[in-house]
Amino acid sequence: MDTVLKATGLGKMYGGFAALRSMDLTLPKGEIIGLLGPNGSGKTTFLKLCAGLLTPTTGTLEICGKPVGAESKALVSYLPDRTYLSNRQKIREQLDYFQDFYSDFDRNRAEYMLRDLGISLECRFGTLSKGNREKVQLVLVMSRRAKLYLLDEPIGGVDPAARDYILRTILNNYDPEATVLISTHLIADVEPVLHGYLFLHQGQIVGAGRVKQVREETGKSLDELFREVFRCLPNY
């Protein structure tokens, strides 16, 4: 199947507030796509819906043709914007946890990347720097053989060198049969690894396309296009 994700009329309400409104979207396999928008635009809500952590208020959502639920969760590898890993655990124990919990976890790949980073498996997670904690979390997520990777602000709050490593890890370790969806507001940093983009504003898609076409047809960077589009939108 060439379609990894399909949303039809997708909406999510929190009380009287619409976090997402009537989203229609189809994402193909083999792509790295930026989910781009300011804080409060609905990016995290959308990723949580895809991961099966929230239930849609309206519409439908499918992952590889399966409605979001127990079956689809096995196909999705999700990196939240806040860690759920224990500071007291050693990195080896976290690898054990992922290996026990996820049948598609490639431990050899994870250990190789951690050695490449110079991170000992005997270190406790809480003793690492913020940048190294971010890297460990990404290594764990990207070491699964998933069909859809959902990365919520994977480069937020880390130094430029850590950002470069994280983006190289994403680019070099995702399965070409899978799709990576990266949520961020640091557009200039992620632009070099993206194939496509989605602009999200107040819970609605206000722009989508191919990054290469933006450069070829407009002569602008994706970051420049984003600023131009959002400058014309209300309440921005």
NUNUDREN-178386 format. One line per 2 residues: their letters; for each residue x, y, z of N, C-alpha, C. Coordinates in steps of 0.02 Angstrom, whole numbers, plus 50000, padded with zeros to 5 digits. Layout:
REM NUNUDREN-178386
a	X:Y:Z:X:Y:Z:X:Y:Z | ...
END
This chain:
REM NUNUDREN-178386
md	50043:49940:50000:50000:50000:50000:50044:50062:50000 | 50030:50109:49954:50070:50169:49949:50050:50224:49998
tv	49989:50220:50025:49966:50270:50073:49980:50246:50144 | 50017:50286:50181:50032:50269:50251:49980:50299:50298
lk	49960:50360:50284:49913:50395:50329:49858:50428:50288 | 49795:50419:50311:49739:50452:50278:49691:50479:50330
at	49679:50544:50327:49631:50578:50372:49575:50606:50330 | 49513:50595:50352:49455:50620:50317:49409:50656:50366
gl	49400:50721:50355:49356:50760:50398:49377:50758:50471 | 49441:50752:50484:49466:50741:50552:49460:50805:50594
gk	49429:50798:50653:49423:50854:50698:49431:50833:50770 | 49455:50879:50812:49463:50866:50883:49444:50927:50923
my	49396:50918:50968:49372:50972:51011:49395:50960:51083 | 49415:51013:51116:49426:51013:51188:49374:51060:51218
gg	49319:51032:51242:49264:51075:51264:49237:51113:51205 | 49238:51178:51208:49214:51219:51152:49269:51242:51106
fa	49332:51218:51117:49388:51239:51077:49405:51187:51024 | 49410:51208:50960:49427:51163:50905:49502:51162:50895
al	49534:51109:50917:49607:51102:50906:49623:51082:50835 | 49580:51041:50804:49584:51022:50733:49515:51028:50703
rs	49513:51051:50639:49449:51062:50607:49448:51034:50536 | 49408:50981:50526:49394:50954:50459:49457:50944:50417
md	49504:50908:50445:49567:50895:50409:49560:50837:50360 | 49577:50849:50298:49581:50797:50246:49653:50793:50224
lt	49682:50733:50228:49753:50726:50216:49771:50654:50197 | 49815:50648:50148:49842:50582:50129:49918:50588:50124
lp	49954:50544:50159:50027:50544:50157:50052:50479:50127 | 50097:50483:50078:50124:50422:50047:50182:50394:50087
kg	50203:50333:50069:50261:50303:50102:50325:50332:50073 | 50379:50323:50110:50445:50342:50086:50460:50416:50088
ei	50427:50454:50132:50435:50526:50132:50452:50551:50203 | 50490:50605:50206:50500:50643:50268:50462:50708:50260
ig	50413:50720:50302:50367:50776:50293:50367:50819:50356 | 50371:50884:50345:50370:50931:50400:50299:50953:50416
ll	50279:50946:50478:50215:50972:50503:50232:51038:50538 | 50219:51093:50504:50248:51157:50522:50194:51207:50541
gp	50206:51240:50597:50159:51290:50619:50180:51319:50686 | 50150:51375:50706:50167:51406:50770:50140:51365:50828
ng	50162:51381:50888:50135:51348:50947:50059:51358:50949 | 50023:51305:50967:49950:51310:50971:49914:51299:50906
sg	49950:51278:50854:49918:51269:50789:49884:51200:50781 | 49897:51154:50828:49866:51088:50825:49913:51032:50808
kt	49977:51046:50803:50026:50995:50782:50028:50935:50830 | 50035:50949:50895:50040:50895:50944:49975:50856:50948
tf	49918:50890:50944:49854:50856:50944:49849:50807:50886 | 49870:50829:50827:49867:50785:50768:49912:50724:50778
lk	49972:50733:50803:50018:50677:50813:49990:50628:50865 | 49959:50654:50918:49930:50610:50969:49871:50571:50941
lc	49833:50601:50897:49778:50565:50863:49807:50508:50821 | 49860:50522:50784:49892:50471:50742:49921:50415:50784
ag	49947:50432:50843:49977:50381:50887:49924:50342:50926 | 49861:50362:50921:49808:50328:50957:49802:50348:51030
ll	49831:50406:51048:49829:50429:51117:49768:50474:51129 | 49738:50498:51076:49676:50537:51080:49625:50507:51032
tp	49562:50521:51045:49507:50497:51002:49479:50556:50963 | 49471:50550:50898:49442:50605:50859:49372:50622:50881
tt	49355:50685:50877:49286:50707:50889:49244:50695:50827 | 49273:50708:50769:49239:50697:50705:49289:50667:50655
gt	49262:50635:50603:49303:50609:50549:49336:50543:50564 | 49379:50522:50517:49413:50458:50522:49488:50467:50511
le	49526:50419:50536:49598:50420:50529:49622:50348:50521 | 49662:50335:50469:49687:50268:50455:49763:50269:50448
ic	49795:50216:50473:49867:50206:50465:49876:50141:50425 | 49903:50146:50366:49912:50088:50321:49846:50050:50312
gk	49793:50087:50304:49727:50058:50291:49691:50033:50352 | 49721:50039:50411:49690:50015:50473:49666:50075:50514
pv	49604:50072:50539:49581:50125:50584:49627:50130:50645 | 49637:50191:50669:49681:50199:50726:49654:50160:50786
ga	49696:50117:50813:49676:50072:50868:49733:50026:50884 | 49718:49968:50911:49771:49921:50933:49815:49899:50875
es	49786:49885:50817:49826:49862:50760:49870:49917:50733 | 49844:49978:50728:49883:50032:50699:49940:50053:50745
ka	49931:50046:50811:49983:50066:50858:50048:50027:50847 | 50042:49966:50824:50101:49925:50812:50141:49950:50752
lv	50111:49994:50711:50144:50019:50651:50174:50088:50661 | 50162:50117:50720:50181:50187:50733:50234:50192:50787
sy	50286:50231:50774:50338:50245:50824:50335:50320:50839 | 50320:50336:50902:50303:50404:50922:50354:50433:50971
lp	50380:50492:50954:50424:50529:50999:50386:50590:51024 | 50364:50589:51087:50326:50646:51113:50371:50706:51127
dr	50340:50764:51138:50379:50824:51151:50406:50825:51222 | 50381:50780:51265:50407:50774:51333:50425:50701:51346
ty	50482:50690:51378:50505:50621:51387:50461:50583:51437 | 50456:50518:51425:50422:50474:51472:50472:50423:51501
ls	50535:50432:51487:50586:50387:51511:50607:50405:51582 | 50624:50354:51621:50642:50364:51691:50715:50388:51696
nr	50725:50441:51734:50793:50466:51745:50836:50416:51783 | 50804:50371:51821:50842:50323:51862:50866:50263:51823
qk	50835:50250:51766:50854:50190:51727:50920:50200:51691 | 50957:50145:51686:51015:50145:51643:50992:50138:51570
ir	51034:50160:51524:51017:50156:51453:51005:50083:51433 | 51044:50037:51461:51035:49966:51446:50964:49943:51466
eq	50940:49967:51523:50873:49949:51546:50819:49977:51500 | 50831:50036:51472:50783:50065:51425:50782:50025:51360
ld	50840:50001:51339:50842:49957:51280:50804:49892:51294 | 50813:49864:51354:50777:49804:51373:50702:49815:51369
yf	50680:49873:51395:50609:49890:51395:50581:49893:51324 | 50616:49927:51279:50593:49932:51210:50593:49864:51176
qd	50644:49824:51190:50649:49758:51159:50592:49713:51182 | 50573:49718:51245:50518:49678:51271:50450:49702:51245
fy	50444:49767:51237:50378:49796:51223:50363:49798:51148 | 50415:49808:51106:50404:49816:51034:50438:49759:50996
sd	50399:49721:50960:50427:49664:50923:50470:49687:50864 | 50461:49750:50841:50499:49774:50784:50561:49814:50805
fd	50578:49812:50869:50636:49851:50893:50701:49817:50873 | 50745:49854:50839:50809:49828:50816:50863:49850:50866
rn	50877:49805:50913:50924:49822:50966:50994:49834:50940 | 51015:49795:50891:51081:49804:50863:51090:49874:50834
ra	51038:49898:50799:51041:49965:50771:51046:50017:50827 | 51007:50009:50880:51008:50056:50935:51077:50058:50968
ey	51105:49999:50981:51170:49997:51014:51225:50028:50970 | 51220:50016:50905:51269:50045:50859:51267:50122:50862
ml	51207:50150:50860:51201:50223:50861:51223:50251:50928 | 51209:50217:50982:51231:50241:51048:51307:50239:51054
rd	51338:50186:51027:51412:50183:51027:51440:50241:50985 | 51408:50255:50929:51429:50309:50885:51426:50376:50922
lg	51379:50383:50967:51372:50444:51007:51418:50446:51067 | 51449:50389:51082:51491:50385:51141:51452:50383:51206
is	51390:50358:51202:51347:50353:51261:51349:50281:51288 | 51372:50274:51349:51378:50208:51380:51309:50181:51398
le	51300:50116:51388:51237:50084:51407:51229:50081:51483 | 51283:50092:51520:51280:50089:51593:51265:50157:51624
cr	51262:50209:51583:51244:50275:51608:51170:50276:51628 | 51155:50315:51680:51085:50327:51697:51060:50386:51656
fg	50999:50379:51632:50970:50429:51587:50974:50499:51616 | 50960:50506:51680:50958:50571:51712:51025:50605:51718
tl	51080:50568:51709:51147:50599:51715:51170:50628:51649 | 51134:50616:51594:51154:50641:51529:51136:50714:51520
sk	51172:50747:51476:51154:50815:51457:51087:50815:51421 | 51055:50874:51415:50991:50879:51381:50997:50855:51309
gn	51051:50875:51275:51061:50854:51206:51067:50779:51199 | 51104:50747:51245:51112:50675:51242:51048:50638:51261
re	51009:50666:51307:50944:50635:51322:50899:50637:51260 | 50900:50693:51224:50860:50698:51163:50884:50646:51112
kv	50949:50636:51108:50976:50587:51060:50956:50516:51078 | 50960:50499:51143:50940:50432:51165:50867:50418:51147
ql	50824:50467:51161:50753:50458:51146:50743:50446:51071 | 50778:50485:51030:50771:50477:50957:50798:50409:50934
vl	50854:50388:50962:50883:50323:50945:50832:50268:50958 | 50800:50270:51016:50751:50219:51033:50693:50218:50983
vm	50668:50277:50967:50610:50282:50922:50629:50260:50851 | 50687:50283:50827:50707:50268:50758:50734:50198:50750
sr	50745:50161:50805:50769:50092:50800:50712:50042:50794 | 50651:50066:50793:50594:50022:50777:50586:50018:50701
ra	50560:49963:50677:50547:49954:50606:50473:49971:50593 | 50457:50033:50605:50388:50056:50600:50371:50077:50529
kl	50307:50090:50517:50284:50116:50453:50273:50191:50455 | 50261:50217:50516:50251:50289:50524:50288:50312:50587
yl	50333:50360:50578:50370:50389:50634:50341:50459:50646 | 50321:50472:50707:50292:50536:50727:50340:50569:50776
ld	50370:50623:50755:50422:50656:50796:50399:50726:50814 | 50385:50736:50878:50359:50799:50902:50416:50841:50931
ep	50435:50893:50894:50489:50939:50914:50553:50901:50933 | 50580:50861:50886:50640:50821:50904:50703:50863:50912
ig	50703:50925:50887:50763:50966:50893:50751:51027:50936 | 50695:51031:50969:50680:51089:51012:50723:51088:51074
gv	50755:51145:51089:50791:51152:51151:50860:51121:51154 | 50888:51101:51096:50956:51073:51096:51001:51118:51054
dp	51066:51112:51064:51113:51154:51029:51119:51135:50956 | 51147:51179:50914:51150:51166:50841:51186:51101:50823
aa	51239:51084:50860:51275:51021:50845:51230:50961:50857 | 51192:50963:50912:51145:50908:50927:51090:50905:50875
rd	51067:50963:50852:51016:50965:50800:51041:50930:50737 | 51102:50945:50718:51130:50915:50657:51133:50839:50663
yi	51154:50815:50721:51159:50742:50730:51089:50711:50728 | 51041:50742:50761:50973:50716:50762:50944:50712:50692
lr	50954:50765:50653:50927:50765:50584:50962:50714:50540 | 51027:50705:50549:51063:50653:50512:51037:50584:50531
ti	51023:50574:50595:50996:50510:50618:50929:50495:50586 | 50886:50545:50583:50821:50537:50551:50829:50519:50477
ln	50873:50556:50444:50882:50547:50371:50912:50479:50355 | 50958:50456:50396:50996:50395:50380:50965:50331:50406
ny	50915:50336:50449:50891:50276:50483:50817:50260:50473 | 50782:50300:50434:50712:50281:50424:50707:50234:50364
dp	50659:50189:50368:50646:50140:50315:50615:50176:50255 | 50642:50168:50194:50613:50201:50135:50542:50179:50120
ea	50519:50126:50152:50449:50105:50145:50405:50140:50196 | 50436:50178:50240:50399:50211:50294:50394:50286:50282
tv	50357:50320:50325:50349:50392:50321:50369:50422:50389 | 50403:50479:50386:50422:50516:50446:50386:50583:50445
li	50349:50597:50499:50314:50660:50506:50347:50698:50564 | 50378:50755:50548:50414:50795:50598:50376:50858:50613
st	50356:50866:50676:50324:50927:50698:50376:50974:50727 | 50377:51037:50703:50425:51085:50729:50407:51155:50707
hl	50434:51205:50742:50430:51273:50719:50499:51299:50698 | 50550:51255:50701:50618:51273:50680:50627:51252:50607
ia	50595:51288:50563:50589:51267:50493:50656:51266:50457 | 50695:51318:50466:50759:51322:50431:50805:51263:50448
dv	50800:51237:50509:50843:51182:50530:50822:51116:50497 | 50757:51104:50491:50734:51039:50465:50728:51039:50389
ep	50725:51097:50358:50713:51101:50286:50758:51056:50244 | 50824:51050:50259:50867:51009:50217:50848:50935:50213
vl	50811:50909:50262:50795:50837:50261:50724:50823:50237 | 50685:50876:50224:50614:50866:50208:50602:50854:50134
hg	50555:50809:50119:50530:50801:50051:50467:50843:50041 | 50423:50844:50091:50361:50881:50086:50347:50920:50149
yl	50295:50962:50145:50278:51004:50203:50203:51012:50209 | 50181:51024:50270:50112:51042:50286:50114:51103:50332
fl	50080:51156:50313:50073:51215:50357:50008:51209:50395 | 50012:51213:50461:49952:51207:50503:49941:51272:50541
hq	49879:51296:50539:49862:51359:50573:49792:51352:50603 | 49788:51362:50668:49724:51358:50704:49685:51295:50685
gq	49721:51238:50683:49690:51174:50673:49671:51157:50601 | 49694:51197:50553:49679:51185:50483:49742:51186:50441
iv	49744:51146:50388:49799:51147:50341:49791:51207:50295 | 49840:51252:50295:49837:51312:50254:49888:51312:50198
ga	49925:51258:50192:49974:51252:50139:50005:51183:50140 | 50022:51157:50081:50054:51091:50076:50088:51087:50008
gr	50141:51046:50005:50175:51039:49941:50243:51005:49948 | 50282:51011:49895:50349:50982:49893:50401:51036:49905
vk	50449:51021:49946:50501:51071:49963:50541:51088:49901 | 50557:51039:49861:50597:51051:49801:50561:51099:49753
qv	50496:51091:49747:50457:51134:49702:50456:51206:49727 | 50454:51214:49793:50456:51282:49821:50519:51318:49798
re	50575:51283:49803:50638:51314:49784:50640:51327:49708 | 50618:51278:49669:50624:51285:49596:50575:51336:49567
et	50514:51338:49594:50462:51380:49565:50459:51450:49593 | 50482:51459:49655:50478:51525:49686:50546:51555:49701
gk	50598:51513:49703:50664:51537:49721:50671:51553:49795 | 50621:51531:49834:50621:51545:49906:50637:51482:49945
sl	50661:51492:50005:50668:51436:50051:50600:51421:50081 | 50593:51363:50111:50530:51345:50143:50517:51393:50201
de	50569:51412:50236:50561:51459:50292:50534:51525:50267 | 50558:51549:50211:50533:51612:50182:50460:51606:50161
lf	50443:51549:50130:50373:51539:50110:50328:51537:50171 | 50350:51503:50224:50311:51498:50285:50296:51569:50313
re	50347:51610:50316:50338:51678:50343:50290:51718:50300 | 50296:51709:50234:50252:51745:50188:50179:51724:50196
vf	50168:51659:50200:50100:51633:50207:50069:51654:50273 | 50106:51646:50327:50078:51659:50393:50071:51734:50407
rc	50109:51776:50373:50103:51848:50381:50033:51872:50360 | 50003:51836:50314:49937:51856:50287:49879:51825:50325
lp	49893:51782:50374:49839:51748:50410:49817:51787:50471 | 49754:51781:50491:49730:51817:50551:49760:51788:50614
ny	49768:51832:50664:49791:51812:50731:49859:51779:50729 | 49903:51805:50686:49971:51779:50685:50020:51838:50684
END
